């Protein structure tokens, strides 16, 4: 693309209930309990003026990661795939990485730690071993819904493996309650003091209905203060946004907030940071898909 920096959505999901059952997803999730397709995602991305997106795993399984990589071969807007490997088994983790890294779009790893019953998952020796292997390959680790159980562990992880890029998804999921919110900010600040940590301004419908600039300004200013534009990236978190006000209204609020910044700062948050952290290749692909 020419004329302006590319917009890249750094956090988007697709899933197919005929591929896997996604154990966390059930009828209690309402309309989210359905297949959400690449074709549907493309409609939202094009309407928002995005030039691509990073697909992020929605299940801790090889099946889900293989599905996302297959989607990437068929849709040019997929710029990267953050998949899964069994971090608690270093040998199996290394074997999976060897396989996934054959795909040029494979760009990182995530584990649904918030759904894992092991309170100390990030501090397990086997997991630390696997994450060191991830760092050796230059691949980032996405930290799923870290507050309240895992944000402090993430800070210790950043201290002990400084070569590992840590991506804090959804700013760690800030809580609504004022005292908890203050504690979240302090914990996030401890993570942010490590220069290899970055964060996604994404998935924030839980802290406030993201239907106006004022609704998200508080967390926006905290994110900018702690990470700065060069360590912050926009993620739409579709289709989870459909549980709230939808993708387009959420995007417009973030776009309005970013419009208050300088052009270089805005370009970093809306695409540049994602391209750098995930090592995304330049892409002249344009709509329609």
Secondary structure, DSSP 4 states (H G I P E B T S, - for coil): --SSPPP-EEEE--B-TTT---TT--GGGGGGSS-B-HHHHHHHHHHTT-S-EEEE-SSSSHHHHHHHHHHHHH-TTEEEEEE---TTSHHHHHHHHHHHTTSTTEEEEEE-GGG-S-TTGGG-HHHHHHHHHHHHTT-EEEE-S-TTTTHHHHHHHHHH-TTS-EEEGGGGT--SSHHHHHHHHHHHHHHHTSTTEEEEE--GGGTS---SHHHHHHHHHHHHHHH-GGGEEE---BTGGGGTT-HHHHHHHHHHHHTTS-HHHHHIIIIIHHHHHTTPPP----S--
